[in-house]
Amino acid sequence: MIPKIALIGRSNVGKSSLFNALTNSRNALIDQTLQTTRDRIYGYCLIKQNQFCIIDTAGICYLKKKENKNSIKYQSNQQTERAIQESDFLIFMVDAHIGITDLDFHIFRKIRKTNKPILLLINKIDNIDDISQITEFYSFGIKKIYQISILRKIGIDLFSKKMLIFWKKLNKTNFLIENKKTYFGSDFLKKKIKICVLGKPNVGKSSLINSLLSSNRIITHSTPGTTRGSVQVSLKQKNTTYIFTDTSGIRKSNKRKTRLEHISETKSLKIMKNSQMIIVVLDAYMGICSQDLFIINATLKSGSPFFIVFNKWDLIPKKKNNEIKKIINNRLNFIKNITYLHISALNRIGLKKIISQINNIFKESQKDFNSSYLTSVIHKAIIKNPLPMGATGKVIRLKYAHLSSKNPMLIIVHGTQTQNIPATYKKYLIRFLQKKLQILNTPIKIFFKNNINPYVNNKYLSSQK
C-alpha cells in the first residue's frame, strides 16, 4: 500500500506550490486568490525509488455555527477532512513571512485530535529578516520542523529526503518501485480510459461525475465557476478504470473576469488535447448557445472521439421532448455521426448509457486497419463519387492510403495533384470512411501527400533527351 500524505494549512501558505514541486507537475492551480484550491487533488512522487501519494487540500477556514452545508466553504472543509482521515501522516504548512495566526492554531488543534504524525513545514523563509519569526513556530510543540522556500527552491530536496526517513522510522517499510508496471497502483496493466468532461459553467459537469461515482467527490454549487483548475477521479468497473477529469467551465474570452478564470480555462483546453475521449455537457433546459458551439468546435479540432450529453433533461416537459430534439438537431446539423445522450445527473437518469457509450467509442478508436483495406475503401469512395478535375486541368489520382496514428485517427492518402482536392470532397471522404470502417463516433483526419516522381529534374535523363 502506498503511503498517503495530506498537505494541510490555511489558504495561500504554498500547499499547491509544494504539491507541484513534489509531484513534478502543474496539476494544482496556483494563484494569489484566496481559496484557489477547493477540491482535494491527488498526485504521486518518487523519493529514492519510494512512492508516495500527495494530497493537495483547500485552505481550512473558519465556519459559522449555522454554516449552510451546501456552501462552497463548508464543502471545501469537508474535502480537507476526508483527506486528513485517509492520510498516513500530515504536513502542516505555515507562512514564515506572516507568522503564526489564530487560524493556524485553530487548524493545529483540529489535526492534533486525529493523533496522526505531523511534520511542520515553514514556507517562505526567504521573506524573513528576523530569526524570531521562525522560533515562534516552536510554540506548536511539534518535534519535526523544516524550513523551505518553494519560490526560491530552497530546502525542498532536503525536506523530501527527511520526509522519507520520517516515514521509514514510523512504518519500517520501504515502498520500493522495482518495476514501472507497479507505478500509480497495482492495476497498471488493466485497461484505462482517460475522459475529459467539458462544458460551460453550471451545466452539471461535477454533478455528473459525482453521480457516476455515487459519492460527493467534487464540490458542486449553483455559483458558476465552482470548479477551479481540474480534478481527476477514477471509477473502476470490472477490468476497466475510467479516469474522469472534471474541468472548469469555459466562457467566452470577453466574459472572463479574472486572471484565475483565464488560467483555469486554458488548462481545460490543454487537458482536452491529452485525453482519449471527451464528454461535452450541455444544459438541455437553457438550450444551445454560442459558447456551447465554441466548445464543440474546439473539440472537433482536437480530433479526439467525443459525444454530447444533454443534462437536466428532467426539466423538459414530456410534451416538448420531440420539439426540443428537433431544435437541437437543427442547431447541431453541422456535426455528423455524433451521439447525443439525454440525462439527469441530479436524479441519476441515463448514467448507464454514458458508460456504455464510452466503451463503444473506446473500441472504435482502438481499431486497426491495414493499408490494403484502407486503399480499397478509398477506391470505393472514388467509384461512388468520382474526383473532380484539378484547378490546372490535370487529373487528380488517389493511389493508396495507410493509418498513421490512432486517437486521434490520422490516415495518410498518397496521390497526385492532391493539393487541388476541394474541401467538400475531403468531408465526403471522411464521412465515407467513418461509415465503411464502422467508426461513426470517431473523428478522422486525412492528410493528403503528393507522390514525387524521382525522374523529374533528373540531369542524366535530361542529357539523354
ROMARDREN-889444 format. One record per residue (C-alpha): residue in one letter; z, x, y; residue number from 1. Coordinates in steps of 0.05 Angstrom, whole numbers, plus 5000, padded with zeros to 4 digits. Each point is the difference from the previous one (the first is absolute). Layout:
// residues N
+------+------+------+------+-----+
| type |   c3 |   c1 |   c2 | seq |
+------+------+------+------+-----+
|    a |    Z |    X |    Y | NUM |
...
+------+------+------+------+-----+
END
This chain:
// residues 465
+------+------+------+------+-----+
| type |   c3 |   c1 |   c2 | seq |
+------+------+------+------+-----+
|    m | 5000 | 5000 | 5000 |   1 |
|    i | 4980 | 5027 | 5069 |   2 |
|    p | 5059 | 5004 | 5049 |   3 |
|    k | 4993 | 4956 | 5062 |   4 |
|    i | 5023 | 5022 | 5069 |   5 |
|    a | 5008 | 4950 | 5057 |   6 |
|    l | 4994 | 5023 | 5073 |   7 |
|    i | 5052 | 4962 | 5040 |   8 |
|    g | 5016 | 5000 | 5074 |   9 |
|    r | 4990 | 4963 | 5065 |  10 |
|    s | 4932 | 4991 | 5031 |  11 |
|    n | 4962 | 5061 | 5028 |  12 |
|    v | 5041 | 5056 | 4968 |  13 |
|    g | 4939 | 5026 | 4962 |  14 |
|    k | 5003 | 4967 | 4931 |  15 |
|    s | 4925 | 4985 | 4997 |  16 |
|    s | 4983 | 5070 | 5025 |  17 |
|    l | 5043 | 5030 | 4945 |  18 |
|    f | 4969 | 4954 | 4949 |  19 |
|    n | 4930 | 5023 | 5020 |  20 |
|    a | 5023 | 5074 | 4998 |  21 |
|    l | 5032 | 4995 | 4931 |  22 |
|    t | 4943 | 4959 | 4969 |  23 |
|    n | 4946 | 5040 | 5036 |  24 |
|    s | 4967 | 4936 | 5023 |  25 |
|    r | 4992 | 4954 | 5060 |  26 |
|    n | 5019 | 4936 | 4964 |  27 |
|    a | 5059 | 4985 | 5047 |  28 |
|    l | 4982 | 4977 | 5070 |  29 |
|    i | 5030 | 5042 | 5055 |  30 |
|    d | 5010 | 4975 | 5071 |  31 |
|    q | 5053 | 5001 | 5055 |  32 |
|    t | 5005 | 4924 | 4996 |  33 |
|    l | 5067 | 4977 | 4971 |  34 |
|    q | 4998 | 4970 | 4930 |  35 |
|    t | 4930 | 5028 | 4987 |  36 |
|    t | 5015 | 4999 | 4925 |  37 |
|    r | 5019 | 4932 | 4973 |  38 |
|    d | 4986 | 5000 | 4926 |  39 |
|    r | 5023 | 5052 | 4951 |  40 |
|    i | 4945 | 5051 | 4983 |  41 |
|    y | 4998 | 5043 | 4937 |  42 |
|    g | 4971 | 5069 | 4991 |  43 |
|    y | 5006 | 5060 | 4953 |  44 |
|    c | 5015 | 5073 | 5012 |  45 |
|    l | 5002 | 5061 | 4956 |  46 |
|    i | 5053 | 5053 | 5010 |  47 |
|    k | 4992 | 5060 | 4953 |  48 |
|    q | 4965 | 4954 | 4949 |  49 |
|    n | 5056 | 4949 | 5005 |  50 |
|    q | 4977 | 4931 | 5021 |  51 |
|    f | 5038 | 4954 | 5047 |  52 |
|    c | 4985 | 4930 | 5026 |  53 |
|    i | 5014 | 4995 | 5075 |  54 |
|    i | 5013 | 4932 | 5032 |  55 |
|    d | 4989 | 4992 | 5074 |  56 |
|    t | 5040 | 4942 | 5030 |  57 |
|    a | 5006 | 4962 | 5065 |  58 |
|    g | 5051 | 5021 | 5051 |  59 |
|    i | 5064 | 4960 | 4988 |  60 |
|    c | 5021 | 4959 | 5060 |  61 |
|    y | 5057 | 4954 | 5018 |  62 |
|    l | 4992 | 4927 | 4978 |  63 |
|    k | 5031 | 4940 | 5033 |  64 |
|    k | 5049 | 4960 | 4960 |  65 |
|    k | 4953 | 4941 | 4997 |  66 |
|    e | 4936 | 5041 | 4993 |  67 |
|    n | 4942 | 4959 | 4974 |  68 |
|    k | 4984 | 5023 | 4929 |  69 |
|    n | 4926 | 4994 | 5014 |  70 |
|    s | 5003 | 5046 | 5060 |  71 |
|    i | 4965 | 5068 | 4997 |  72 |
|    k | 5065 | 5037 | 5015 |  73 |
|    y | 5037 | 4966 | 4943 |  74 |
|    q | 4943 | 5011 | 4950 |  75 |
|    s | 4994 | 5074 | 5021 |  76 |
|    n | 5074 | 5011 | 4987 |  77 |
|    q | 4992 | 4965 | 4933 |  78 |
|    q | 4943 | 5048 | 4982 |  79 |
|    t | 5044 | 5059 | 5017 |  80 |
|    e | 5058 | 4974 | 4959 |  81 |
|    r | 4954 | 4992 | 4940 |  82 |
|    a | 4977 | 5072 | 5008 |  83 |
|    i | 5073 | 5023 | 5002 |  84 |
|    q | 5016 | 4961 | 4937 |  85 |
|    e | 4944 | 5029 | 4959 |  86 |
|    s | 5006 | 5072 | 5025 |  87 |
|    d | 5037 | 5056 | 4963 |  88 |
|    f | 5024 | 5033 | 5064 |  89 |
|    l | 4992 | 4991 | 5075 |  90 |
|    i | 4977 | 5043 | 5058 |  91 |
|    f | 5037 | 4977 | 5062 |  92 |
|    m | 4960 | 5022 | 5061 |  93 |
|    v | 5028 | 5008 | 5071 |  94 |
|    d | 4973 | 5024 | 5067 |  95 |
|    a | 5029 | 5066 | 5026 |  96 |
|    h | 4973 | 4987 | 5070 |  97 |
|    i | 5033 | 4932 | 5009 |  98 |
|    g | 5062 | 5016 | 4959 |  99 |
|    i | 5044 | 4951 | 4961 | 100 |
|    t | 4995 | 4927 | 5021 | 101 |
|    d | 5040 | 4938 | 4980 | 102 |
|    l | 4940 | 4978 | 4959 | 103 |
|    d | 5003 | 5066 | 4960 | 104 |
|    f | 5072 | 4986 | 4982 | 105 |
|    h | 4981 | 4928 | 4982 | 106 |
|    i | 4945 | 5026 | 4953 | 107 |
|    f | 5046 | 5053 | 4970 | 108 |
|    r | 5054 | 4949 | 4984 | 109 |
|    k | 4947 | 4958 | 4964 | 110 |
|    i | 4971 | 5055 | 4957 | 111 |
|    r | 5069 | 5030 | 4984 | 112 |
|    k | 5019 | 4935 | 4966 | 113 |
|    t | 4944 | 5010 | 4949 | 114 |
|    n | 5036 | 5062 | 4972 | 115 |
|    k | 4933 | 5036 | 4995 | 116 |
|    p | 4992 | 5074 | 5015 | 117 |
|    i | 4981 | 5012 | 5073 | 118 |
|    l | 4966 | 5058 | 5035 | 119 |
|    l | 5007 | 5002 | 5076 | 120 |
|    l | 4936 | 5024 | 5033 | 121 |
|    i | 5002 | 5017 | 5075 | 122 |
|    n | 4930 | 4995 | 5030 | 123 |
|    k | 4973 | 5023 | 5068 | 124 |
|    i | 5043 | 5063 | 5004 | 125 |
|    d | 4947 | 5031 | 5045 | 126 |
|    n | 5021 | 4953 | 5056 | 127 |
|    i | 5073 | 5021 | 5005 | 128 |
|    d | 5031 | 5050 | 5048 | 129 |
|    d | 5073 | 4998 | 4978 | 130 |
|    i | 5025 | 5014 | 4929 | 131 |
|    s | 5054 | 4947 | 5010 | 132 |
|    q | 4945 | 4948 | 4993 | 133 |
|    i | 4995 | 5022 | 4927 | 134 |
|    t | 5074 | 5009 | 4985 | 135 |
|    e | 5015 | 4927 | 5017 | 136 |
|    f | 4961 | 4977 | 4939 | 137 |
|    y | 5053 | 5032 | 4955 | 138 |
|    s | 5045 | 4941 | 5019 | 139 |
|    f | 4963 | 4959 | 4947 | 140 |
|    g | 5036 | 5040 | 4947 | 141 |
|    i | 4936 | 5014 | 4960 | 142 |
|    k | 5001 | 5068 | 4966 | 143 |
|    k | 4925 | 5011 | 4993 | 144 |
|    i | 4972 | 5007 | 5071 | 145 |
|    y | 4931 | 5028 | 5017 | 146 |
|    q | 4962 | 5011 | 5065 | 147 |
|    i | 4925 | 4993 | 5010 | 148 |
|    s | 4947 | 4988 | 5052 | 149 |
|    i | 4941 | 4961 | 4972 | 150 |
|    l | 4961 | 5007 | 5064 | 151 |
|    r | 5005 | 5077 | 5000 | 152 |
|    k | 5000 | 5003 | 4923 | 153 |
|    i | 5067 | 5036 | 4999 | 154 |
|    g | 5043 | 4999 | 4938 | 155 |
|    i | 4959 | 4949 | 4959 | 156 |
|    d | 4983 | 5047 | 4942 | 157 |
|    l | 5072 | 5025 | 4996 | 158 |
|    f | 5026 | 4928 | 5001 | 159 |
|    s | 4954 | 4979 | 4943 | 160 |
|    k | 5025 | 5058 | 4958 | 161 |
|    k | 5072 | 4982 | 5015 | 162 |
|    m | 4985 | 4928 | 4982 | 163 |
|    l | 4974 | 5022 | 4932 | 164 |
|    i | 5063 | 5043 | 4988 | 165 |
|    f | 5044 | 4941 | 5021 | 166 |
|    w | 4965 | 4954 | 4950 | 167 |
|    k | 5005 | 5050 | 4943 | 168 |
|    k | 5075 | 5007 | 5011 | 169 |
|    l | 5007 | 4925 | 5000 | 170 |
|    n | 4958 | 4984 | 4941 | 171 |
|    k | 4990 | 5066 | 4963 | 172 |
|    t | 4929 | 4977 | 4983 | 173 |
|    n | 4933 | 5030 | 5019 | 174 |
|    f | 4944 | 4951 | 5012 | 175 |
|    l | 4949 | 5054 | 4984 | 176 |
|    i | 4927 | 4980 | 5005 | 177 |
|    e | 4969 | 5033 | 4939 | 178 |
|    n | 4935 | 4962 | 5003 | 179 |
|    k | 4964 | 4967 | 5058 | 180 |
|    k | 4992 | 4938 | 4957 | 181 |
|    t | 5073 | 4985 | 5010 | 182 |
|    y | 4995 | 5003 | 5075 | 183 |
|    f | 5013 | 4934 | 5037 | 184 |
|    g | 5030 | 4969 | 4938 | 185 |
|    s | 4992 | 4998 | 4925 | 186 |
|    d | 4943 | 4950 | 5000 | 187 |
|    f | 4949 | 5047 | 5032 | 188 |
|    l | 4949 | 4990 | 4944 | 189 |
|    k | 5001 | 4924 | 5007 | 190 |
|    k | 4948 | 4964 | 5041 | 191 |
|    k | 5015 | 4998 | 5074 | 192 |
|    i | 4964 | 4958 | 5052 | 193 |
|    k | 5010 | 5014 | 5074 | 194 |
|    i | 4993 | 4938 | 5042 | 195 |
|    c | 5001 | 4996 | 5076 | 196 |
|    v | 5020 | 4934 | 5032 | 197 |
|    l | 4966 | 4989 | 5068 | 198 |
|    g | 5001 | 4946 | 5052 | 199 |
|    k | 5019 | 4983 | 5072 | 200 |
|    p | 5074 | 4991 | 5019 | 201 |
|    n | 5037 | 4940 | 4970 | 202 |
|    v | 4950 | 4980 | 4946 | 203 |
|    g | 5051 | 5011 | 4944 | 204 |
|    k | 4984 | 5069 | 4972 | 205 |
|    s | 5073 | 5018 | 4988 | 206 |
|    s | 5017 | 4931 | 4974 | 207 |
|    l | 4942 | 5006 | 4950 | 208 |
|    i | 5026 | 5066 | 4973 | 209 |
|    n | 5071 | 4974 | 4996 | 210 |
|    s | 4977 | 4940 | 4961 | 211 |
|    l | 4961 | 5043 | 4951 | 212 |
|    l | 5062 | 5044 | 4990 | 213 |
|    s | 5046 | 4939 | 4997 | 214 |
|    s | 5048 | 5036 | 5049 | 215 |
|    n | 5011 | 5010 | 5074 | 216 |
|    r | 4977 | 5072 | 4997 | 217 |
|    i | 4966 | 4999 | 5069 | 218 |
|    i | 5028 | 4971 | 5064 | 219 |
|    t | 4967 | 4935 | 5022 | 220 |
|    h | 5007 | 4964 | 5066 | 221 |
|    s | 4962 | 4952 | 5044 | 222 |
|    t | 4995 | 5054 | 5054 | 223 |
|    p | 4931 | 5033 | 5000 | 224 |
|    g | 5001 | 5074 | 4983 | 225 |
|    t | 5062 | 4997 | 4956 | 226 |
|    t | 4971 | 5052 | 4951 | 227 |
|    r | 4991 | 5068 | 5032 | 228 |
|    g | 4961 | 5056 | 4969 | 229 |
|    s | 4991 | 4987 | 4926 | 230 |
|    v | 5045 | 4982 | 4941 | 231 |
|    q | 4979 | 5018 | 4929 | 232 |
|    v | 5028 | 4960 | 4942 | 233 |
|    s | 4982 | 4996 | 4926 | 234 |
|    l | 4995 | 4943 | 4951 | 235 |
|    k | 4998 | 5017 | 4925 | 236 |
|    q | 4968 | 4952 | 4951 | 237 |
|    k | 4985 | 5021 | 4929 | 238 |
|    n | 4965 | 5068 | 5004 | 239 |
|    t | 4978 | 4993 | 5072 | 240 |
|    t | 5036 | 5020 | 5064 | 241 |
|    y | 4976 | 4964 | 5062 | 242 |
|    i | 5016 | 5041 | 5062 | 243 |
|    f | 4998 | 4955 | 5061 | 244 |
|    t | 5000 | 5029 | 5070 | 245 |
|    d | 5023 | 4951 | 5054 | 246 |
|    t | 4970 | 5019 | 5067 | 247 |
|    s | 5015 | 4980 | 5071 | 248 |
|    g | 4959 | 4944 | 5031 | 249 |
|    i | 4935 | 5023 | 5031 | 250 |
|    r | 4987 | 4975 | 5071 | 251 |
|    k | 4941 | 5008 | 5047 | 252 |
|    s | 5004 | 5066 | 5038 | 253 |
|    n | 5007 | 4964 | 5067 | 254 |
|    k | 5061 | 4961 | 4974 | 255 |
|    r | 5041 | 5060 | 4976 | 256 |
|    k | 5061 | 5001 | 5045 | 257 |
|    t | 5035 | 5064 | 4978 | 258 |
|    r | 4984 | 5070 | 4974 | 259 |
|    l | 5038 | 4982 | 4937 | 260 |
|    e | 4952 | 4942 | 4986 | 261 |
|    h | 4941 | 5047 | 5009 | 262 |
|    i | 5028 | 5051 | 4951 | 263 |
|    s | 5018 | 4946 | 4949 | 264 |
|    e | 4931 | 4969 | 5001 | 265 |
|    t | 4964 | 5067 | 4997 | 266 |
|    k | 5042 | 5017 | 4939 | 267 |
|    s | 4982 | 4933 | 4968 | 268 |
|    l | 4925 | 5015 | 5006 | 269 |
|    k | 5011 | 5069 | 4969 | 270 |
|    i | 5038 | 4970 | 4941 | 271 |
|    m | 4942 | 4952 | 4990 | 272 |
|    k | 4953 | 5058 | 4988 | 273 |
|    n | 5046 | 5032 | 4947 | 274 |
|    s | 5010 | 4936 | 4960 | 275 |
|    q | 4964 | 4979 | 4937 | 276 |
|    m | 4999 | 4928 | 5021 | 277 |
|    i | 5013 | 4958 | 5062 | 278 |
|    i | 5029 | 4930 | 5008 | 279 |
|    v | 4982 | 4969 | 5067 | 280 |
|    v | 5051 | 4946 | 5018 | 281 |
|    l | 4979 | 4944 | 5047 | 282 |
|    d | 5039 | 4942 | 5029 | 283 |
|    a | 4967 | 4936 | 4972 | 284 |
|    y | 5037 | 4955 | 5049 | 285 |
|    m | 4980 | 5040 | 5062 | 286 |
|    g | 4928 | 5009 | 4977 | 287 |
|    i | 4955 | 5061 | 5005 | 288 |
|    c | 5001 | 5036 | 5067 | 289 |
|    s | 4961 | 5060 | 5027 | 290 |
|    q | 5057 | 5047 | 4980 | 291 |
|    d | 4993 | 4978 | 4927 | 292 |
|    l | 4926 | 5015 | 5003 | 293 |
|    f | 5015 | 5069 | 5029 | 294 |
|    i | 5046 | 5015 | 4941 | 295 |
|    i | 4949 | 4974 | 4949 | 296 |
|    n | 4945 | 5043 | 5032 | 297 |
|    a | 5046 | 5061 | 4997 | 298 |
|    t | 5013 | 4985 | 4927 | 299 |
|    l | 4926 | 4994 | 4985 | 300 |
|    k | 4986 | 5067 | 5034 | 301 |
|    s | 5054 | 5034 | 4958 | 302 |
|    g | 4959 | 4984 | 4937 | 303 |
|    s | 5063 | 4982 | 4960 | 304 |
|    p | 5001 | 4939 | 4955 | 305 |
|    f | 5036 | 4942 | 5032 | 306 |
|    f | 5013 | 4925 | 4999 | 307 |
|    i | 5026 | 4951 | 5051 | 308 |
|    v | 5065 | 4960 | 4994 | 309 |
|    f | 5010 | 4938 | 5043 | 310 |
|    n | 5075 | 4994 | 5007 | 311 |
|    k | 5039 | 4938 | 5024 | 312 |
|    w | 4951 | 4955 | 4963 | 313 |
|    d | 5057 | 4951 | 4988 | 314 |
|    l | 4999 | 4983 | 5074 | 315 |
|    i | 4928 | 4973 | 4994 | 316 |
|    p | 4999 | 4924 | 4985 | 317 |
|    k | 4967 | 4985 | 4933 | 318 |
|    k | 4950 | 4954 | 5035 | 319 |
|    k | 4974 | 5057 | 5041 | 320 |
|    n | 4996 | 5053 | 4945 | 321 |
|    n | 4925 | 4993 | 4989 | 322 |
|    e | 4986 | 4997 | 5074 | 323 |
|    i | 5040 | 5064 | 5014 | 324 |
|    k | 4965 | 5035 | 4942 | 325 |
|    k | 4932 | 4983 | 5030 | 326 |
|    i | 5022 | 5028 | 5067 | 327 |
|    i | 5024 | 5064 | 4966 | 328 |
|    n | 4934 | 5008 | 4962 | 329 |
|    n | 4960 | 4991 | 5064 | 330 |
|    r | 5043 | 5049 | 5038 | 331 |
|    l | 4995 | 5053 | 4945 | 332 |
|    n | 4928 | 4988 | 4980 | 333 |
|    f | 4984 | 5074 | 5015 | 334 |
|    i | 5043 | 5020 | 4939 | 335 |
|    k | 4968 | 4993 | 4932 | 336 |
|    n | 5033 | 4999 | 4932 | 337 |
|    i | 5072 | 5006 | 5026 | 338 |
|    t | 5054 | 4958 | 4968 | 339 |
|    y | 5045 | 4955 | 5042 | 340 |
|    l | 5069 | 4979 | 4975 | 341 |
|    h | 5042 | 4945 | 5029 | 342 |
|    i | 5075 | 5011 | 4994 | 343 |
|    s | 5068 | 4988 | 5029 | 344 |
|    a | 5043 | 5063 | 4998 | 345 |
|    l | 5062 | 4962 | 5024 | 346 |
|    n | 4995 | 4947 | 4945 | 347 |
|    r | 4973 | 5050 | 4947 | 348 |
|    i | 4935 | 4961 | 4989 | 349 |
|    g | 4939 | 5035 | 4972 | 350 |
|    l | 5034 | 5068 | 4989 | 351 |
|    k | 4975 | 5007 | 4928 | 352 |
|    k | 4928 | 4997 | 5026 | 353 |
|    i | 5013 | 5061 | 5043 | 354 |
|    i | 5021 | 5045 | 4942 | 355 |
|    s | 4942 | 4973 | 4958 | 356 |
|    q | 4951 | 5015 | 5057 | 357 |
|    i | 5028 | 5070 | 5009 | 358 |
|    n | 4989 | 5014 | 4925 | 359 |
|    n | 4929 | 4973 | 5002 | 360 |
|    i | 4980 | 5041 | 5061 | 361 |
|    f | 5032 | 5063 | 4972 | 362 |
|    k | 4959 | 4993 | 4936 | 363 |
|    e | 4937 | 4991 | 5041 | 364 |
|    s | 5014 | 5061 | 5044 | 365 |
|    q | 5011 | 5044 | 4939 | 366 |
|    k | 4934 | 4984 | 4966 | 367 |
|    d | 4953 | 5057 | 4986 | 368 |
|    f | 4924 | 4997 | 5000 | 369 |
|    n | 4951 | 5052 | 4975 | 370 |
|    s | 4939 | 5021 | 5040 | 371 |
|    s | 4948 | 4967 | 4955 | 372 |
|    y | 5034 | 4932 | 5004 | 373 |
|    l | 5007 | 5003 | 5076 | 374 |
|    t | 4927 | 5022 | 5006 | 375 |
|    s | 4977 | 4941 | 4958 | 376 |
|    v | 5041 | 4951 | 5043 | 377 |
|    i | 4969 | 5029 | 5063 | 378 |
|    h | 4930 | 4992 | 4970 | 379 |
|    k | 5015 | 4927 | 4982 | 380 |
|    a | 5022 | 4988 | 5072 | 381 |
|    i | 4933 | 5029 | 5025 | 382 |
|    i | 4960 | 4957 | 4951 | 383 |
|    k | 5036 | 4937 | 5023 | 384 |
|    n | 4993 | 5018 | 5074 | 385 |
|    p | 4949 | 5057 | 5013 | 386 |
|    l | 5015 | 5054 | 5051 | 387 |
|    p | 4966 | 4991 | 5068 | 388 |
|    m | 4951 | 5051 | 5027 | 389 |
|    g | 5031 | 5056 | 5041 | 390 |
|    a | 4994 | 5004 | 5075 | 391 |
|    t | 4949 | 5056 | 4994 | 392 |
|    g | 4959 | 4961 | 4950 | 393 |
|    k | 5022 | 5044 | 4942 | 394 |
|    v | 5025 | 4969 | 4936 | 395 |
|    i | 5075 | 5000 | 4988 | 396 |
|    r | 5019 | 5017 | 4928 | 397 |
|    l | 5069 | 4998 | 4967 | 398 |
|    k | 4998 | 5045 | 4939 | 399 |
|    y | 5069 | 5004 | 4970 | 400 |
|    a | 5074 | 4987 | 5015 | 401 |
|    h | 5067 | 5027 | 4978 | 402 |
|    l | 5074 | 4986 | 5012 | 403 |
|    s | 5032 | 5050 | 5047 | 404 |
|    s | 5072 | 4974 | 5006 | 405 |
|    k | 5045 | 4941 | 4985 | 406 |
|    n | 5048 | 4963 | 5045 | 407 |
|    p | 4964 | 4998 | 5047 | 408 |
|    m | 4938 | 4994 | 4955 | 409 |
|    l | 4944 | 5043 | 5026 | 410 |
|    i | 4930 | 4998 | 4969 | 411 |
|    i | 4948 | 5052 | 5019 | 412 |
|    v | 4928 | 4977 | 4996 | 413 |
|    h | 4945 | 5053 | 5000 | 414 |
|    g | 4930 | 4985 | 5025 | 415 |
|    t | 4948 | 5012 | 5054 | 416 |
|    q | 4997 | 4973 | 5071 | 417 |
|    t | 5070 | 4971 | 4990 | 418 |
|    q | 5016 | 5008 | 5074 | 419 |
|    n | 4951 | 4942 | 5013 | 420 |
|    i | 5037 | 4949 | 4955 | 421 |
|    p | 5021 | 4941 | 5044 | 422 |
|    a | 5074 | 4981 | 5005 | 423 |
|    t | 4985 | 4931 | 4972 | 424 |
|    y | 4971 | 5031 | 4937 | 425 |
|    k | 5060 | 5045 | 4992 | 426 |
|    k | 5046 | 4939 | 5002 | 427 |
|    y | 4956 | 4966 | 4948 | 428 |
|    l | 5006 | 5060 | 4954 | 429 |
|    i | 5076 | 5001 | 5007 | 430 |
|    r | 5006 | 4926 | 4982 | 431 |
|    f | 4951 | 5007 | 4943 | 432 |
|    l | 5040 | 5059 | 4971 | 433 |
|    q | 5066 | 4963 | 5007 | 434 |
|    k | 4974 | 4941 | 4960 | 435 |
|    k | 4964 | 5041 | 4946 | 436 |
|    l | 5057 | 5050 | 4992 | 437 |
|    q | 5051 | 4942 | 5000 | 438 |
|    i | 5043 | 5030 | 5054 | 439 |
|    l | 4997 | 4942 | 5049 | 440 |
|    n | 5066 | 5017 | 5034 | 441 |
|    t | 4987 | 5075 | 5006 | 442 |
|    p | 4962 | 5024 | 5063 | 443 |
|    i | 4943 | 5049 | 4987 | 444 |
|    k | 4975 | 5054 | 5046 | 445 |
|    i | 4929 | 5025 | 4989 | 446 |
|    f | 4977 | 5068 | 5025 | 447 |
|    f | 4924 | 5009 | 5000 | 448 |
|    k | 4976 | 5071 | 4990 | 449 |
|    n | 4929 | 5025 | 5010 | 450 |
|    n | 4971 | 5043 | 4944 | 451 |
|    i | 4973 | 5065 | 5028 | 452 |
|    n | 4933 | 5024 | 4974 | 453 |
|    p | 5010 | 5074 | 4983 | 454 |
|    y | 4926 | 5014 | 5010 | 455 |
|    v | 4999 | 4977 | 5073 | 456 |
|    n | 4994 | 5059 | 5048 | 457 |
|    n | 4992 | 5048 | 4942 | 458 |
|    k | 4966 | 5063 | 5028 | 459 |
|    y | 4969 | 5020 | 4933 | 460 |
|    l | 4967 | 4933 | 4989 | 461 |
|    s | 4976 | 4998 | 5072 | 462 |
|    s | 4966 | 5068 | 4992 | 463 |
|    q | 4966 | 4977 | 4936 | 464 |
|    k | 4969 | 4942 | 5036 | 465 |
+------+------+------+------+-----+
END
